[in-house]
């Protein structure tokens, strides 16, 4: 009898991807962490939103946003083609279902850089696919210092951002994971661990059913 270990069968479909949602107050580092995660993992992609605002210099349709007019957005909204949407300063922003579902069906994970309201809508629409991660600053003083070091905003604007930061942080308990971004490398390592653990969940490995069926047949 051969001692060679049998190879596990391969099943079409593989792993189902997930929606990996990052939220944080402005300046806490979620955008930088998201970009670094995507850089390290070719099978992780950033969600591209649809918006009615005009493109800014250097922005590309389908890469930065899907740019549409108000009428087209409202038609898509009426057809329930968005996971979540919001209206900000007279312009709509929404997450289209089609590209996200296509990516997850192909085994890719989709990263979202959105606030707590968007995260809540996503979790309500697709509870089995959403993993929510909240990024906290180590202190409010450090958060304010980060905003000031950008040198882009007035004191009034920064005060407004800090007030919104407090409102955003108040929703931290709604998330599956919470990371304190005191050290960038450490925070990124924790996110990598979350990604690995969530990918191993039974619900995201549909090939397991076929594998177990084959195991059971060996004794029949």
N, C-alpha and C positions, 0 to 999 in steps of 0.2 A: 504494500500500500504506500502510495506517495505521501511524503510529509509536507509536500508543497501546499501552502495555504491558498485556498480558492480566492479568486479576485471577486470583489463585490460587483454585481451587475450595474451597468450604466443605464439610467432611465432618462428619456427625453423630458425636457421641462426643467430639470435641475432644481435650483433654489429659487424661490419667489423673493423678489426684492422687497424693500420696505421704504416707508417715508420717514426719514430721519430729520426731525424738526428741532432747530436751534432757536431759542429765544433768549434775549438778555436786554438790559438797558443799554442805551447807546454808550459806546466806549468800553464795554466790558469784554470785548474781544471775540464775539461770536462769528463775525464775518471773516476775520483772519483765521480763526480755527477751522471754519468751514472750508475755506480755500486750501488750507494746508492738508486737510483730510482728503479732499478731492485730488490734490496733487499726488498724494501717496497711493491712491487707489483708482486705477483706471475704470473700475466697474462701479464707481460712485459718481453721480452726476448732479449738477445743480438744477433745481426746478426753474424753469423760465416762465415768468408771469405774463399775462396779457394785460395791456393797459391802453387807456384812451388818451394819455398824454402824448404830445409830439416827441419824436426822438431828439435827444441831445447830441451835440457834436461828438462824433466817434462811436455812437451807438449803432448796433446792427439789428435789423429785424430777425427774430428767430434765435438770436444769440443772447442779447441783453434782455429784450422783451419781444413779445408778439404785439406789434402796434396795430390797433384797429380804431375805427371811429366809434362814437357813442351808440349809433344805431346797431352796428355789428355786435358790440359788446352786449347790448340789451337783448338782442336776438339769442345770443349764446346763453345768456343768463336765464331767459325764459325757457330754453331747451334743457336746462339743468346740466350745462356742460362745464360747470366750475365746482371744484371742491370747496373753495372759499373765495370770498371777494369782499372788497371794501371800497368806499368812496372817500378820497382824500383830496381836499382842495379842488373840488369840481371835476376830478378825474377818477375813473374806475381802475381798480387793480384786482386781478383775479388769477387763481391757479387753475389752468385747464386740465380736465380729467384725462383726455386722450393721451398726450405725451407721457404723463406720469404712469398711467396704467400700462402703456406699451413698454416703458423701461422696466417696471417691476416684473412684468410677464417674462422679460428676457433675462431676469436674474440680476438686474442692476438696482442699486439703492439710490434714492433720490433725496437730496439734501434741500431743506427749506430754511431760509433765513427770514423768519416772520415773527410778529408780536404774539402776545398771549391770546388775542381775539382770533387771529388766523389759526393758531394752533388748536384752539378749542373747536372751531368749525371743522378742521381736518379730522380731529379725533371723533367728532360726531358723525361725519360722513363715512369714514373708513377706519373704525376702531381697531380692526385686526392688523392693519398695515402700518399704523402710526406709532412711532417711538419718539417721545418728547424729552428734550434735554434743555434744562435751564442753566445758563451761565451767570454766575454771580461774581461781582468784583470782591476783592478781599476787604475793601472798606469804601465808604461813600467818599471819604476825602481823596483816596487814590483815584476813584472814578472821576471826580471833579478835576483833579490834576491832569488826568489823561485828556479830558475834553479841552482844558485850557492850553495844553501843549500843542494841540492841533493848530492853534492860532487862526482858526477860521470863523469863530463866532464871538459876538459881543457878550458882555456880562449878562445882559437881559436874556439872550438866547440860551446861554449856559444855565441860567437859573431855571428857565423853562424846561430844559433837558433834564435837569436834576429832579424837578417836580415829577416829570413823566417817568423818570427812573424809579422813583419811589412807588408810583402806581403800578409799574410793570413788575417790580420785585414782589409786590403783595400777592401775586399769583403763583409764586414758586411751588406751592404745594400741589398744584394741578399737574405737575410734570412727573414723568417716570424716573428721571435721573436729574440730580443737581450737582453741578461742578463749580467749585470756587477757583476762579482763574487768577491764582496768586503767582503761579509760575507757568509760563506758556507751555514748556515742554511737558510738565506734569499734567496739565489740563489736556493736552493733546493725547498723551498716553492713556488717560482715563477714557477719552472718547474712543480711542482705538479698541479698548477693552469692551466698551459698550457695543461697538459695531460687531466685534467677534462673537460676543455672547448672544446678541440678538439674531445673528445669522444662524446660530446653532439651534434655535428654537424649532420644535417639531413642526409647527404650523408653516414654517418657511422652507421646509424640506419635503415637498410632496412626494419625492421619489422613495421615501422611506416605506410607504404603504406597499409599493411593489416589491421592495427589497424584503420586507417581512413576509409577504405572501410566498416569495421564492424560498425563504428559509423554512417556512412551515411545510412546503411541498417536499423538501428533502427527507422528511420523516414519514411520508405517506407511501 
